[in-house]
């Protein structure tokens, strides 16, 4: 318990700006929660005086700037709470317990910190990305997130990814004609939203998503072969092994095939070459071998293709899939063919990728899991934006300048 009282004998009158030393009385001592000292709870007992100005007859209370008006926690504790709220791996309950305050007080600090944040964007950067994450909101199963790929910022989070809701939201954006690129996965409503609201922008399919289609096609061949050979067969164990699956999925140029690795084989641990394991896997089936080669050829195009030659190379790859007539790759090549113009757009600029967005989505999953879910989506949105974008320095003026709020 720390007792605080002022040594100042004179105070300036807030009305007439003259100094006075006449004490009119004393207030009841205030008990204020303070930061921990040597990991022990500490509280301040503040004794305030009331002064009277004999010139204008104004009475006023001295200020210590230790706490806010009618607040029973110090400003230092508030700052500490807001710093902890920036950490995505800390729940509200943990923050409240750490600072020995209520959950309600922690929530109020977040709402106060984000009070100037706009509910509607008016300006957008030239390069944006669309994506969704599972949120189970009142409007639907998925929430929608808009990211700035140039400055690596999360612009806004909406409770619905439905086409009509997105069109209504983007109607209020003032610089829609300035958006040059929209990056997304192969979800058709996002393409329709781009065509309706950003007609001058180019729609780009994210590399991660169209590469995953090809990886999934190879995986489906592997799983089909597993079922054909049966549970007790040697082929089943080879195809089921997680390390072998990873070996098939990785780009061959990223693997050192002639460095020995430890594997369990013939009842004991032994040194084997990844190259020998690959050859053993591909010898199981001609379809698996062709699928692996098609996957490698596809990744070659993605890694080394340019905006000028990628179209012709993908057309040749699609023709190869038709010639080999493997069901899984036929289906994948049809998807590639349908989205080919938008896939080619991803070769214009290396920044046209949803890698940043996928990273944010993974962090959102962690925040949800640590908080055991959020019932109030509006509060959840503010918590996410506060974590991703940090505190809004400069108050409402900064917000108005950055987000185009009138």
PyMOL commands that set and color helices and strands:
alter all, ss='L'
color gray80, all
select helices_A, chain A and resi 75-85+92-99+103-113+163-170+176-178+188-197+207-229+234-240+242-249+252-254+274-282+286-304+310-324+327-338+340-345+355-370+377-389+395-403
alter helices_A, ss='H'
color red, helices_A
select strands_A, chain A and resi 2-5+11-12+19-20+23-26+30-37+40-47+49-52+59-61+127-137+140-148+153-158+181-184+202-205+260-265+268-273
alter strands_A, ss='S'
color yellow, strands_A
deselect
rebuild
show_as cartoon
